[in-house]
């Protein structure tokens, strides 16, 4: 082999060896950089991961609050719709079975039913109560016809125990300005469901015929006789509600 060829080969081999060393160094540097960058980036990745988890939890909480408020708004809308329906629908016994259950097994009483003719639904409600009482085998006076009678709320009537004094029924306590008044010659017995006054009030209330009642005393009425006086409808309003997500709510305080 010629000396020049040998020299050329040795020359190129030396450079190839240098290139191999450089490549090996680059590979080693790449491995070091890979593991080093992973170690260095780990806390930053944890920070980003935690921030994303917090952001996701916040979005989920906001979505849950929005769903709760939407549900509350829908319920409130339904309550308002029901309230409007109660205010515009004529009063009557809408749950006759509940009316009968309230009087079931109780000794019957005699009932006189009066209504204000200026009310839109007074006669209808009076007739509905009269029929329901007859089904419950209570006595309704007068016994003929529907068993109801109109009255004049402005007509003066004698005041018991005060000679020569006459007052309109609303001033003498014999009728109320709203709803239904039940009169007897005594006050109702408290916490006694068998008292005819309490039983009749419960029956009318359970039957969803009226939401406002009052009780009065007319000493001229005989024992075991009640007078039901129907006046104008008592306005129906939905009750207040606890706002969704309110921090003052008991559940929120517990959390």
HELIX and SHEET records of a PDB file:
HELIX    1   1 UNK A    3  UNK A   88  1                                  86    
HELIX    2   2 UNK A   96  UNK A  103  1                                   8    
HELIX    3   3 UNK A  122  UNK A  135  1                                  14    
HELIX    4   4 UNK A  169  UNK A  172  1                                   4    
HELIX    5   5 UNK A  196  UNK A  206  1                                  11    
HELIX    6   6 UNK A  250  UNK A  254  1                                   5    
SHEET    1   A 3 UNK A 139  UNK A 141  0                                        
SHEET    2   A 3 UNK A 110  UNK A 116  1                                        
SHEET    3   A 3 UNK A 148  UNK A 151  1                                        
SHEET    1   B 5 UNK A 139  UNK A 141  0                                        
SHEET    2   B 5 UNK A 110  UNK A 116  1                                        
SHEET    3   B 5 UNK A 225  UNK A 230  1                                        
SHEET    4   B 5 UNK A 180  UNK A 184 -1                                        
SHEET    5   B 5 UNK A 213  UNK A 217  1                                        
SHEET    1   C 2 UNK A 156  UNK A 159  0                                        
SHEET    2   C 2 UNK A 162  UNK A 168 -1                                        
END                                                                             
